[in-house]
Amino acid sequence: MAMRESRARSVVKSVSWRVVATLTTIALVYAFTRAVHVAIAVGGVEVVAKLLIFYGHERLWAQVEWGLRA
């Protein structure tokens, strides 16, 4: 019997990763532009877009049994 992740677990993983990744994006944009407002704006757009993309990616992988162990 293959173990599958719940939707709630996928959501929590997505959110926790997005926090780390978005803070990284904001820091990088700030390092290149030295503009806080630009860094936060880019981070805001990035977090929404990539959260949705990551969730979809996780749900697709949840359908793949390869590499799962009971």
C-alpha positions as CSV (number, residue, x, y, z in Angstrom):
1,M,0.0,0.0,0.0
2,A,1.5,3.3,-1.1
3,M,1.6,6.2,1.4
4,R,0.2,9.5,0.0
5,E,0.5,13.0,1.4
6,S,-2.7,14.7,2.5
7,R,-3.6,18.0,0.9
8,A,-3.1,19.8,4.2
9,R,0.5,18.5,4.4
10,S,1.2,19.7,0.9
11,V,-0.2,23.1,1.8
12,V,1.9,23.4,5.0
13,K,5.0,22.3,3.1
14,S,4.3,24.8,0.4
15,V,3.8,27.7,2.8
16,S,7.0,27.0,4.8
17,W,9.1,26.7,1.7
18,R,7.6,29.9,0.3
19,V,8.6,31.8,3.4
20,V,12.2,30.8,3.0
21,A,12.3,31.2,-0.8
22,T,10.6,34.6,-0.7
23,L,12.9,36.0,1.9
24,T,15.8,34.8,-0.2
25,T,14.3,36.6,-3.3
26,I,13.7,39.8,-1.4
27,A,17.3,39.7,-0.1
28,L,18.7,39.1,-3.6
29,V,16.6,41.9,-5.2
30,Y,17.6,44.3,-2.4
31,A,21.3,43.4,-2.9
32,F,21.1,44.2,-6.6
33,T,18.8,47.3,-6.4
34,R,19.3,48.7,-2.9
35,A,15.6,49.6,-3.1
36,V,13.5,48.1,-0.3
37,H,10.2,48.9,-2.1
38,V,11.3,47.1,-5.2
39,A,12.5,44.1,-3.3
40,I,9.2,43.8,-1.3
41,A,7.1,44.3,-4.5
42,V,9.0,41.5,-6.3
43,G,8.8,39.3,-3.3
44,G,5.0,39.9,-3.1
45,V,4.4,38.9,-6.7
46,E,6.8,36.0,-6.4
47,V,5.3,34.5,-3.3
48,V,1.8,34.2,-4.8
49,A,2.9,32.9,-8.2
50,K,5.3,30.3,-6.8
51,L,3.0,29.1,-4.0
52,L,0.4,28.2,-6.6
53,I,2.9,26.5,-8.9
54,F,4.6,24.6,-6.1
55,Y,1.2,23.3,-4.7
56,G,0.3,22.0,-8.2
57,H,3.7,20.4,-8.5
58,E,3.3,18.7,-5.2
59,R,-0.1,17.4,-6.1
60,L,1.1,16.0,-9.4
61,W,3.9,14.2,-7.6
62,A,1.4,12.8,-5.1
63,Q,-0.1,10.9,-8.0
64,V,3.3,9.2,-8.8
65,E,4.0,6.0,-6.9
66,W,7.6,5.8,-8.0
67,G,9.9,6.0,-5.0
68,L,7.2,5.6,-2.3
69,R,7.6,2.9,0.3
70,A,4.9,1.5,2.6
